[in-house]
Amino acid sequence: MILTVTANPSVDRTLELATPLRRGEVQRAGVVRAEPGGKGVNVARTVAAAGLPTRALLPARAGDPLLAALDGLGLPYDAVPVDGEVRSNVTIAESDGTTTKINAPGVTLTAAQLESLSALIRTHANGADWVTLCGSLPPGVPDDWYRPVADALVTAGCRVAVDTSGAPLRAAAAGRVDLIKPNEDELAELTGADAAELRDSLSRNDLRPVVTASQALVEQIGGSVLATLGARGAVLVSPTGTWCATPPPIVPRSTVGAGDSSLAGFLIARTRGASAPECLRSAVAYGSAAAALAGTASPTPDHLDLAGVTVTELSGAGR
């Protein structure tokens, strides 16, 4: 069982444009999609498509369009009732793969609703192989909420993965977690590295600054770091080794949700007992497959090009 927690879920609406976005003008979308979203929901959708048991935990009232969409997919979930409708996020996808995303803040959670969500996590964590804490936090939730949740899960013997940003990510990384999935900007924020230097190094195919920053974060959290680097692939640093992976060639349609699919791909492989480099291969294959799909569609095993992912050991790199 891979349990996902999405404190700030969404209905993701994607507008596909045949021409570049022109600010201040009227344009017509060729395709419009609405899909259940939020990072943890996306992870659960991808895990379910791979045939592994999963359950999504989230705040949403009965009859919410998001829950209706999850029912339509047959995705197992449990929801804490809240006072408003789940937010809608809008993605504008251009024909060259450029995506612009506009996210709403989300429904405010009361202290009682937040405690109900925490209790729901504790209840379902007993039967979970992994618990993922994913995405932004809605209004009413303290920035450091992920940290006490992670502490309780670690104490209970659960493996915890985190995929968020900003203050919630900094708080989550202040203690033990088994896996964190930052991009290069988030990695710089967590470790004090220079984000511009990381991006410049990546443009020259120099992974050493990313590896060094990831190694520092591994020492801090006691777990592994899966640094996703967009079209350049990903780097995995664990307490026992370091690897990089480059993706297969694709025609990108939407990068929204690709990182969520990468996390799901890693957890799918890990749950099946794969080695660390094969988990990285799975992560990059899933992320690439997601980027080649429209909207926030979840890739299935049929979409994967595992053989097209090149994994290289980098143990000892960076220091």
C-alpha positions as CSV (number, residue, x, y, z in Angstrom):
1,M,0.0,0.0,0.0
2,I,1.3,3.4,-1.0
3,L,-0.7,6.0,1.0
4,T,-0.8,9.6,-0.4
5,V,-1.6,12.7,1.6
6,T,-2.8,15.8,-0.4
7,A,-3.7,18.6,2.0
8,N,-4.5,21.0,-0.8
9,P,-6.1,19.0,-3.7
10,S,-7.5,20.5,-6.9
11,V,-9.4,20.0,-10.0
12,D,-6.8,20.6,-12.7
13,R,-8.2,22.3,-15.8
14,T,-5.9,22.2,-18.9
15,L,-6.4,24.5,-22.0
16,E,-4.3,23.4,-25.0
17,L,-3.4,26.1,-27.5
18,A,-2.4,25.5,-31.1
19,T,-0.5,28.8,-31.1
20,P,1.8,30.6,-28.6
21,L,0.0,32.3,-25.7
22,R,-0.5,36.0,-26.4
23,R,-1.1,38.1,-23.3
24,G,-4.0,40.5,-23.4
25,E,-5.6,38.9,-26.4
26,V,-8.5,36.5,-27.0
27,Q,-7.5,33.0,-28.0
28,R,-9.5,29.8,-28.4
29,A,-8.4,26.5,-26.8
30,G,-8.4,23.5,-29.0
31,V,-8.8,21.0,-26.2
32,V,-10.0,21.5,-22.7
33,R,-9.5,18.9,-19.9
34,A,-10.6,18.7,-16.3
35,E,-8.9,16.0,-14.1
36,P,-8.6,15.3,-10.4
37,G,-5.3,16.8,-9.2
38,G,-3.0,17.8,-6.4
39,K,0.4,16.1,-6.1
40,G,-0.6,13.2,-3.8
41,V,-3.7,12.5,-5.9
42,N,-1.5,12.4,-9.0
43,V,0.9,10.0,-7.3
44,A,-2.0,7.7,-6.3
45,R,-3.5,7.8,-9.8
46,T,-0.1,6.6,-11.3
47,V,0.4,4.0,-8.6
48,A,-3.1,2.6,-9.2
49,A,-2.5,2.5,-13.0
50,A,0.5,0.3,-12.3
51,G,-1.7,-2.2,-10.4
52,L,-0.4,-1.5,-6.9
53,P,-2.7,-0.8,-4.0
54,T,-3.0,2.9,-3.0
55,R,-5.3,5.2,-1.1
56,A,-5.5,9.0,-1.3
57,L,-6.2,11.0,1.8
58,L,-7.5,14.6,1.3
59,P,-9.9,17.3,2.5
60,A,-13.1,17.6,0.4
61,R,-16.8,17.7,1.2
62,A,-19.3,15.1,0.0
63,G,-20.5,15.8,-3.5
64,D,-17.4,17.8,-4.4
65,P,-16.5,17.6,-8.2
66,L,-13.1,16.3,-7.2
67,L,-14.5,13.3,-5.3
68,A,-17.0,12.6,-8.2
69,A,-14.0,12.5,-10.5
70,L,-12.1,10.1,-8.2
71,D,-15.2,7.9,-8.0
72,G,-15.3,7.9,-11.8
73,L,-11.7,6.7,-11.9
74,G,-12.3,4.1,-9.2
75,L,-9.4,5.5,-7.1
76,P,-9.7,4.6,-3.4
77,Y,-9.7,7.6,-1.1
78,D,-10.9,8.9,2.2
79,A,-11.8,12.6,2.7
80,V,-12.2,14.9,5.6
81,P,-15.3,17.2,5.1
82,V,-14.5,20.9,4.6
83,D,-16.6,24.0,4.2
84,G,-16.0,24.9,0.6
85,E,-15.4,23.5,-2.9
86,V,-12.0,22.1,-3.8
87,R,-9.9,24.7,-5.7
88,S,-9.4,24.7,-9.5
89,N,-6.0,25.1,-11.0
90,V,-5.6,26.2,-14.6
91,T,-2.8,25.1,-17.0
92,I,-2.2,26.7,-20.4
93,A,-0.3,24.3,-22.6
94,E,1.2,25.6,-25.8
95,S,2.1,23.4,-28.8
96,D,5.8,23.6,-28.1
97,G,5.4,22.1,-24.7
98,T,5.5,25.4,-22.8
99,T,3.1,25.3,-19.8
100,T,1.8,28.1,-17.7
101,K,0.1,27.1,-14.5
102,I,-2.1,29.3,-12.3
103,N,-2.9,27.8,-8.9
104,A,-5.7,28.9,-6.5
105,P,-5.0,29.0,-2.8
106,G,-7.4,26.3,-1.7
107,V,-10.1,25.9,1.0
108,T,-9.2,27.1,4.4
109,L,-9.0,24.3,7.0
110,T,-10.1,24.8,10.6
111,A,-8.0,23.4,13.5
112,A,-10.6,20.6,13.9
113,Q,-10.5,19.7,10.2
114,L,-6.7,19.6,10.3
115,E,-6.8,17.3,13.3
116,S,-9.3,15.0,11.5
117,L,-6.9,14.8,8.6
118,S,-4.0,14.0,10.9
119,A,-6.0,11.3,12.6
120,L,-7.0,9.9,9.2
121,I,-3.3,9.6,8.3
122,R,-2.5,7.8,11.5
123,T,-5.3,5.4,11.0
124,H,-4.3,4.3,7.5
125,A,-0.6,4.5,8.0
126,N,-0.7,1.2,9.9
127,G,-1.1,-0.8,6.7
128,A,1.1,1.3,4.4
129,D,4.5,0.6,2.9
130,W,5.0,4.2,2.1
131,V,3.3,7.4,3.1
132,T,3.8,10.4,0.8
133,L,3.3,14.0,2.0
134,C,2.7,16.0,-1.1
135,G,2.0,19.5,-2.4
136,S,1.3,22.9,-1.0
137,L,-0.6,23.5,2.3
138,P,-4.0,25.4,2.2
139,P,-4.9,28.4,4.2
140,G,-5.2,27.6,7.9
141,V,-2.5,25.0,8.0
142,P,0.8,25.9,9.7
143,D,3.8,25.9,7.4
144,D,5.6,23.3,9.5
145,W,2.6,20.9,9.6
146,Y,4.4,18.2,7.6
147,R,7.2,17.9,10.3
148,P,5.1,16.6,13.2
149,V,3.1,14.4,10.8
150,A,6.4,12.9,9.5
151,D,7.7,12.5,13.1
152,A,4.7,10.5,14.1
153,L,4.9,8.3,11.0
154,V,8.6,7.6,11.4
155,T,8.0,6.7,15.1
156,A,5.3,4.3,13.9
157,G,7.8,2.6,11.6
158,C,6.5,4.0,8.3
159,R,8.6,5.1,5.4
160,V,7.9,8.7,4.5
161,A,8.4,10.5,1.2
162,V,8.0,14.3,0.8
163,D,7.3,16.4,-2.3
164,T,6.5,20.0,-1.5
165,S,8.2,23.4,-1.7
166,G,8.9,26.6,0.2
167,A,8.4,26.7,4.0
168,P,6.7,23.3,4.2
169,L,9.6,21.7,2.5
170,R,12.1,23.4,4.8
171,A,10.2,22.2,7.8
172,A,9.9,18.7,6.5
173,A,13.6,18.5,5.8
174,A,14.4,19.5,9.4
175,G,14.2,15.9,10.6
176,R,14.1,12.3,9.5
177,V,12.3,11.3,6.2
178,D,13.1,8.4,3.9
179,L,12.9,10.3,0.6
180,I,12.7,13.9,-0.6
181,K,12.1,14.8,-4.2
182,P,13.3,18.4,-4.9
183,N,14.0,20.1,-8.2
184,E,17.2,22.2,-8.5
185,D,15.6,25.4,-7.1
186,E,14.2,23.5,-4.1
187,L,17.5,21.7,-3.6
188,A,19.3,25.1,-3.6
189,E,16.8,26.5,-1.1
190,L,17.2,23.6,1.3
191,T,21.0,23.5,1.3
192,G,22.1,27.1,0.8
193,A,23.5,26.4,-2.7
194,D,23.3,29.0,-5.4
195,A,20.3,28.2,-7.6
196,A,21.8,30.0,-10.6
197,E,25.0,28.1,-10.2
198,L,23.1,24.8,-10.2
199,R,21.2,25.7,-13.3
200,D,24.4,27.0,-15.0
201,S,26.2,23.7,-14.2
202,L,23.3,21.7,-15.5
203,S,23.4,23.6,-18.7
204,R,27.0,22.4,-19.1
205,N,26.1,18.8,-18.1
206,D,28.0,19.2,-14.9
207,L,26.2,17.4,-12.1
208,R,28.7,17.9,-9.4
209,P,27.0,20.9,-7.7
210,V,23.7,19.0,-7.7
211,V,25.3,15.9,-6.3
212,T,27.1,17.9,-3.6
213,A,23.9,19.6,-2.5
214,S,22.0,16.3,-2.5
215,Q,24.7,14.7,-0.4
216,A,24.4,17.4,2.2
217,L,20.6,17.0,2.3
218,V,21.0,13.2,2.6
219,E,23.1,13.8,5.7
220,Q,20.4,16.1,7.1
221,I,17.4,13.9,6.6
222,G,19.0,10.4,7.0
223,G,17.2,9.2,3.9
224,S,17.6,9.6,0.1
225,V,17.2,12.5,-2.3
226,L,15.6,12.2,-5.7
227,A,16.5,15.4,-7.5
228,T,14.4,15.8,-10.6
229,L,16.0,18.0,-13.3
230,G,13.4,18.2,-16.0
231,A,14.6,17.3,-19.5
232,R,18.1,16.5,-18.0
233,G,16.7,13.6,-16.0
234,A,17.3,13.0,-12.3
235,V,20.0,12.3,-9.7
236,L,19.5,9.9,-6.9
237,V,21.7,10.2,-3.8
238,S,21.2,7.6,-1.0
239,P,23.3,6.9,2.1
240,T,25.1,4.2,0.1
241,G,25.4,5.5,-3.4
242,T,24.9,8.1,-6.1
243,W,23.4,7.7,-9.6
244,C,22.2,9.9,-12.5
245,A,19.7,9.0,-15.2
246,T,19.0,10.6,-18.6
247,P,15.5,10.3,-20.1
248,P,14.5,8.9,-23.5
249,P,13.7,11.3,-26.3
250,I,10.1,12.6,-26.1
251,V,7.9,15.3,-27.6
252,P,6.7,17.2,-24.5
253,R,3.1,18.1,-24.3
254,S,2.7,19.2,-20.6
255,T,5.3,19.1,-17.8
256,V,2.5,19.5,-15.2
257,G,2.4,16.5,-13.0
258,A,5.7,15.0,-14.4
259,G,7.4,15.3,-11.1
260,D,4.5,13.6,-9.4
261,S,4.8,10.7,-11.8
262,S,8.6,10.5,-11.2
263,L,7.9,10.1,-7.5
264,A,5.3,7.5,-8.2
265,G,7.6,5.6,-10.5
266,F,10.3,5.5,-7.8
267,L,7.9,4.2,-5.2
268,I,6.4,1.7,-7.5
269,A,9.8,0.2,-8.2
270,R,10.9,0.4,-4.6
271,T,7.7,-1.3,-3.4
272,R,8.4,-4.1,-5.9
273,G,11.9,-4.6,-4.4
274,A,14.0,-3.0,-7.2
275,S,17.5,-1.8,-6.6
276,A,18.2,2.0,-6.1
277,P,19.4,2.5,-9.7
278,E,16.4,0.6,-11.1
279,C,14.1,2.8,-8.9
280,L,15.8,5.8,-10.5
281,R,15.3,4.3,-14.0
282,S,11.6,3.9,-13.2
283,A,11.3,7.4,-11.8
284,V,12.8,9.0,-15.0
285,A,10.7,6.7,-17.3
286,Y,7.5,7.7,-15.5
287,G,8.3,11.4,-15.5
288,S,9.2,11.4,-19.2
289,A,6.1,9.5,-20.1
290,A,3.9,12.0,-18.1
291,A,5.6,14.9,-19.9
292,A,4.6,13.4,-23.3
293,L,0.9,13.2,-22.3
294,A,-1.6,16.0,-22.3
295,G,-2.8,17.7,-19.2
296,T,-2.1,15.9,-16.0
297,A,-2.9,12.5,-17.4
298,S,-1.3,9.6,-15.5
299,P,1.1,7.4,-17.4
300,T,0.5,3.6,-17.4
301,P,3.2,0.9,-17.8
302,D,2.4,0.8,-21.5
303,H,3.6,4.4,-21.9
304,L,7.1,3.7,-20.4
305,D,10.4,3.5,-22.2
306,L,12.5,1.9,-19.5
307,A,15.2,0.8,-22.0
308,G,15.6,4.3,-23.2
309,V,16.6,5.6,-19.8
310,T,20.4,5.6,-19.2
311,V,21.5,5.1,-15.6
312,T,25.1,5.9,-14.6
313,E,26.7,5.4,-11.2
314,L,28.3,8.5,-9.8
315,S,29.4,7.2,-6.3
316,G,32.1,9.4,-5.0
317,A,31.1,12.4,-7.2
318,G,30.7,15.8,-5.7
319,R,33.2,15.5,-2.9
